[in-house]
Amino acid sequence: MFEVVEFPSQGATLRGRFYRPAQAAAPWSTVVMTHGTTATITMCLDRYAEVFCRAGLAVLLYDHRNFGLSGGEPRQLINPWLQARGYRDAMNYLLTRADVHSERIAAWGDSYSGMIALAVGALDPRYAAVAVQCPACGMEMPKLPPDEWHFQTMQTIFDGGDITGTPETTTGPLPVVSADQIGAPSLLKPIQAYRWFIDYGGRHGTLWENRVIRVIPPTWCRSAPIWRRRSFAGRPCSWPVATTR
């Protein structure tokens, strides 16, 4: 159902799977998928890819730089701008494939990668659609209203700006999750996160590690999708929302 693939990104090699829909003729509409904070492709996300594939879509599913199957150093380091550029390089790779419809490629993300997918969808017009679930866009809205300066600054950073972190903007290394927030505080605090990561990450072959370094580069503009929200005009953008009663 899938082939193992790899492609270059920012001096590293990203690796994952390309799922081919058996019941649809090429060139295929294709979904680019990545997981959220530190999670790897076999932690449930491969099940999503299989469902999309059965529905007639091709899927490029890969691990972010520094995680899982993918290359990159230091291991376990999250940099949102590097992950955003990974989506851009995934698009570059797909455009080399004759079996992919170049005008029908969508970005998909979950949690932290949901925020990344939204930013990429706004910054890379080659993506025809964006779909996210539970995007982790921060605990508060940006303090300044979006304007053209922010739009252009975000685009410049994405295209090739300096995204190097500093000691002041680096958190960790620390656990991704922990059952003891007093003795061993973690990046993700909820006990539900602990249960999910230990359950799915602890399964054989996931390559998941309960360790993370998070870098938020001190750029003039953070990778917040709101700064480019008008760029979604005319393109499908799906945000499934669940409510609790």
BELCOR-V433073 format. One record per pair of residues at least 6 apart in sequence whose ideal C-beta (glycine too) atoms are under 6 Angstrom apart, sorted by the first residue. I is the first residue (numbers start at 1). GAP is how many residues later the second one is. If there is no record, write none. Layout:
# BELCOR-V433073
i/gap
I/GAP
I/GAP
This chain:
# BELCOR-V433073
i/gap
1/18
2/15
2/17
3/15
5/13
6/7
6/9
7/7
7/86
9/77
9/80
10/72
10/75
12/53
12/59
12/60
13/58
14/48
14/56
14/72
15/54
15/55
16/25
16/45
16/46
16/47
17/44
18/42
19/30
19/34
19/40
20/38
21/32
21/35
21/37
24/32
26/73
27/72
27/73
27/74
28/30
29/28
29/72
29/75
30/28
30/64
30/70
30/75
31/21
31/26
31/28
31/75
31/77
32/28
32/58
32/75
33/26
33/28
33/75
34/30
34/79
35/10
36/74
36/75
36/76
36/77
37/75
38/138
38/174
40/23
40/28
40/166
40/167
40/168
41/20
41/22
42/164
43/157
43/158
43/163
44/156
49/10
49/12
52/7
53/6
60/30
63/6
63/7
64/19
65/7
65/17
65/21
66/6
66/9
66/11
68/139
76/133
76/135
76/136
76/137
77/136
78/136
79/136
80/143
81/82
81/136
81/142
83/33
84/32
84/35
84/36
87/20
87/33
88/36
91/35
94/6
94/11
95/7
104/24
105/23
106/23
107/10
107/13
107/14
107/20
107/23
108/23
109/7
109/8
109/23
110/23
111/23
111/25
112/24
114/18
114/21
115/20
115/21
115/22
117/13
117/15
118/14
118/17
118/107
119/104
119/106
121/6
121/9
122/103
122/106
122/109
123/32
123/35
129/106
129/107
130/107
131/107
132/107
133/107
142/82
142/84
146/80
146/81
150/71
150/77
151/77
153/67
153/68
154/67
154/73
157/62
163/54
165/50
165/52
166/52
169/47
169/49
170/45
171/43
172/40
172/41
172/42
173/38
173/40
174/13
175/9
175/11
175/35
176/11
176/21
176/34
176/36
177/9
177/11
177/16
177/17
177/20
178/6
178/8
179/15
187/25
201/7
